[in-house]
Amino acid sequence: MIQVIWEYKVKTDQIEKFEEIYNKDGEWVRFFKKSRAYKKTELIVKDKENSIYMTIDTWKTLEQYELFIKTHQKEYKRLDNSCRKLTIEENEIGIFSEK
């Protein structure tokens, strides 16, 4: 299993919409569920006062994750671009694997 971790600084007036799109039933999860290798997404609040959130996407393998992103690149970019208006900053923390 691998986990892809992202950190977001969310615009305060967009928090509700951000939570709706990034939660366990949101648009990103519906997109990722097109892959059998996708397991789950966790949306956590790192710093509520400063609107800092993190997502943790769990996949079976790095290879399956990368293949999914590559083969669905157009849709991935469309969704990512539409979500940029919700955030001030977005950073990929990294991809981590179980030992």
Backbone as a ProteinNet text record, in pm:
[ID]
protein_1_A
[PRIMARY]
MIQVIWEYKVKTDQIEKFEEIYNKDGEWVRFFKKSRAYKKTELIVKDKENSIYMTIDTWKTLEQYELFIKTHQKEYKRLDNSCRKLTIEENEIGIFSEK
[TERTIARY]
83.9	0	88.2	37.2	104.2	3	55.6	-29.1	29.3	-58.6	-21.1	-77.2	11.8	-30.1	-12.8	-121.4	-124.6	-163.2	-109.4	-144.8	-201.9	-308.9	-377.8	-399.7	-376.2	-416.4	-543.3	-657.4	-787.4	-831.9	-890.6	-948.6	-1063.5	-1067.9	-1167.3	-1311.1	-1337.6	-1473.8	-1504.3	-1407.7	-1425.4	-1416.2	-1408.2	-1389.7	-1501.7	-1624.1	-1736.9	-1730.3	-1704.2	-1694.1	-1573.8	-1460.6	-1341.1	-1371.6	-1432.2	-1464.4	-1559.7	-1651.9	-1747.9	-1677.2	-1582.9	-1514.2	-1408.7	-1342.7	-1229.9	-1265.7	-1388.8	-1422.8	-1437	-1468.7	-1471.6	-1580.7	-1674.6	-1779.1	-1772.3	-1664.1	-1652.6	-1610.6	-1595.6	-1565.4	-1432.5	-1331.2	-1202.2	-1215.6	-1288	-1306.1	-1382.9	-1486.4	-1561.7	-1471.3	-1381.9	-1286.3	-1191.1	-1129.8	-1033.6	-1096.3	-1224.1	-1291.3	-1302.3	-1263.7	-1259.4	-1149.5	-1060.3	-951	-976	-953.6	-964.3	-847.5	-743.4	-625.7	-644.7	-744.2	-770.9	-840.9	-799.3	-857.4	-944.4	-888.9	-966.7	-894.5	-969.3	-913.5	-956.7	-862	-891.3	-867.8	-962.5	-947.4	-932	-818.8	-794.3	-760.2	-789.5	-758.5	-628.6	-531.3	-402.2	-406.3	-467.8	-472.4	-601.1	-707	-838.4	-832.9	-760.9	-752.1	-694.7	-600.2	-536.8	-584.2	-692.1	-754.4	-656.7	-578.4	-482.7	-535.7	-551.1	-604.2	-501.8	-522.1	-439.9	-531	-491.5	-559.4	-457.3	-505.7	-424.4	-498.8	-446.2	-506.5	-430.9	-503.1	-441.3	-468.3	-360.3	-363	-290.2	-321.2	-254.6	-104.8	-66.4	75.9	105	229.9	273.8	252.3	283.4	270.3	124.3	31.1	-110.5	-159.1	-112.8	-146.9	-95	31.2	91.5	24	-11.7	-79.9	-217.5	-289	-420.4	-409.4	-316.2	-298.3	-260.3	-173.4	-129.8	-244.9	-321.4	-428.7	-551.7	-563.8	-676.4	-627.2	-515.3	-449.6	-539.7	-616.4	-702.5	-808.1	-873.9	-976.8	-914.4	-797.6	-726.3	-695.1	-640.4	-605.3	-728.8	-837.4	-961.2	-1011	-1014.9	-1062	-967	-838.8	-739	-749.3	-761.1	-771.8	-898.8	-1008.9	-1134.3	-1128.6	-1043.9	-1032.8	-933	-851.3	-749.6	-810.8	-931.9	-996.5	-1035.1	-1028	-1064.8	-948.7	-827.6	-709	-617.3	-537	-431.5	-302.2	-286.8	-163.8	-195.5	-119.7	-136	2.4	35.5	167.9	157	223.1	230.9	340.5	302.1	397.3	486	422.6	500.1	417.5	482.1	420.6	496.1	421.3	479.1	430.1	515.9	476.2	493.2	414.6	425.9	554	608.8	730.8	700.1
-118.3	0	124.5	226.4	356.4	462.1	571.9	686.4	811	882.2	1007.5	1119.3	1204.6	1306	1445.6	1523.8	1661.2	1753.8	1875.8	1978.1	2098.7	2156.5	2268.1	2381.4	2501.5	2622.8	2667.9	2655.2	2679	2823.3	2883.2	3016.4	3006.1	3096.2	3085	3084.6	3154.7	3157.3	3035.8	2944.5	2826.1	2694.7	2703.8	2584	2483.1	2527.6	2435	2360.5	2432.3	2371.4	2276.5	2318.7	2234.7	2102.7	2110	1988.9	1899.4	1958.7	1881.9	1804.9	1867.3	1805.5	1704.4	1729.8	1645.9	1541.1	1538.4	1440.8	1299.9	1204.5	1064	1030.2	1121.2	1100.5	1204.1	1281	1393.1	1355.4	1459.1	1442.6	1371.8	1400.3	1332.4	1182.5	1145.6	1002.8	934.8	998.2	938.9	919.7	1014.3	1002	885	880.1	774.2	635	625.4	495.5	427	496.2	433.6	328.7	331.8	235.1	134.5	8.6	-95.9	-88.2	-16.1	-2.8	103.4	188.4	293.3	233	275.2	222.7	324.2	443.3	541.1	675.9	777.7	910.4	956.3	1013.1	1074.3	1224.2	1303.4	1448.1	1485.2	1547.6	1585.6	1734.2	1790.9	1931.7	1938.2	2005.7	2021.9	2142.2	2250.8	2376.2	2449.3	2427.6	2485	2637.6	2697.7	2843.4	2905.2	2837.2	2887.5	2817.4	2740	2671.1	2579.8	2501.8	2409.4	2266.4	2203.1	2067.6	1976.3	1846.5	1746.7	1636.1	1579.4	1459.2	1346.5	1227.4	1107.2	1007.4	986.5	892.9	761.1	653	521.3	438.6	382.5	301.3	169.9	68.2	-62.3	-52.5	4.9	14.4	148.3	186.5	307.7	294.7	180.2	158.4	174.7	120.9	132.2	276.5	346.5	487.7	568.8	551.5	626.8	594.7	468.8	430.2	496.3	498.3	562.5	710.8	779.8	922.9	946.6	863.6	878.6	854.5	749.4	715.4	805.3	874.8	966.3	1110.9	1139.7	1269	1387.5	1377.1	1488	1519	1416.2	1435.7	1481.6	1427.7	1468.2	1618.1	1663	1805.1	1894.1	1849.9	1927.5	1945.6	1837.2	1842.9	1924.5	1902.8	1977.1	2126.8	2164.2	2306	2368.5	2294.8	2349.7	2369.3	2294.4	2304.5	2411.6	2458.7	2559	2688.1	2720.3	2842.8	2834.7	2715.1	2695	2716.5	2716.8	2718.8	2836.9	2868.3	2968.2	2898.3	2777.6	2701.1	2552.4	2475.6	2330.1	2269.2	2173.4	2111.2	1960.2	1887.1	1743.1	1717.8	1658.9	1627.1	1510.8	1411.7	1298.7	1174.2	1071.1	939.2	846	783.4	698.3	556.4	461	320.3	251	144.6	64	-15.9	-41.5	-122.5	-266.3
0	0	0	-67.3	-63.7	-21.7	28.7	63.6	-2	-72.3	-137.1	-49.7	1.3	98.1	38.8	48.1	-0.2	114.5	110.9	209	134.5	188.9	125.3	224.4	179.8	251.8	181	247.7	186.3	210.5	108.1	124	224.7	319	426.6	374.8	267.1	213.7	125	110.1	26.4	106.1	237.8	321.5	301	300.5	286.3	152.5	45.9	-87.2	-94.1	-37.1	-34.4	36.5	154	230.1	152.2	80.5	0.8	-111.2	-178.5	-292.8	-248.5	-134.9	-92.6	13.4	61.7	165.8	108.4	193.7	152.8	52	31	-69	-180.6	-183.9	-275.8	-416.7	-494.9	-637.2	-661.8	-580.1	-598.9	-573.5	-470	-439.8	-553	-603.6	-715.4	-837.3	-859.9	-970.6	-946.8	-828.7	-799.2	-797.9	-764.3	-757.9	-894	-999.4	-1131.3	-1137	-1038.9	-1032.7	-921.1	-952	-849.4	-750.1	-787.7	-701.4	-592.8	-609.7	-512.5	-390.9	-271.4	-148.4	-74.9	-46.5	29.3	31.3	74.2	97.3	235.4	307.1	435.7	421.9	469.2	473.4	620	653.6	791.9	799.3	915.3	938.6	1016.4	959.6	1026.7	1120.3	1072.7	1149.3	1112.5	1191	1160.8	1155.7	1247.1	1255.6	1128	1066.4	945	817.9	830.3	715.7	642.3	716.6	655.1	668.2	553.8	545	479.9	501.1	433.7	381.7	268.5	219.5	216.2	246.1	240.9	152.8	33.2	-62.6	-55.1	-34.2	-20.8	-146.4	-200.2	-322.2	-296.5	-376.1	-361.2	-386	-502.3	-535.7	-603.3	-599.7	-667.7	-818.8	-873	-1016.9	-1061.7	-984.1	-1020.1	-1007.5	-906.7	-889.5	-1008.6	-1041	-1151.9	-1285.2	-1307.5	-1430	-1438.5	-1328.4	-1326.4	-1360.5	-1296.1	-1321.2	-1467.4	-1519	-1658.9	-1756.2	-1735.4	-1829.3	-1813.9	-1701.5	-1677.7	-1662.6	-1728.1	-1711.7	-1746.5	-1852.5	-1894.8	-1787.7	-1739.3	-1636.3	-1504	-1471.3	-1350	-1354.6	-1465.5	-1479.2	-1473.5	-1537.1	-1534.1	-1391.9	-1316.5	-1178.2	-1091.7	-1107.9	-1030.7	-1059	-1184.8	-1220.9	-1165.3	-1165.1	-1112.7	-961.3	-893.5	-747.8	-703.3	-792.7	-756.6	-702.3	-744	-696.9	-548.7	-492.1	-352.1	-255.7	-310.5	-224.2	-254.1	-154.2	-167.7	-206.4	-151.6	-173.1	-169.2	-247.5	-255	-268.9	-182.6	-187	-170.7	-259.8	-242.1	-138.3	-26.7	79.4	35.5	-26.8	-76	-89.5	-138.7	-153.3	-58.6	30	134.5	116.6	148.8	136.7	270.6	286.5	407.6	403.2	517.4	527.4	513.1
[MASK]
+++++++++++++++++++++++++++++++++++++++++++++++++++++++++++++++++++++++++++++++++++++++++++++++++++

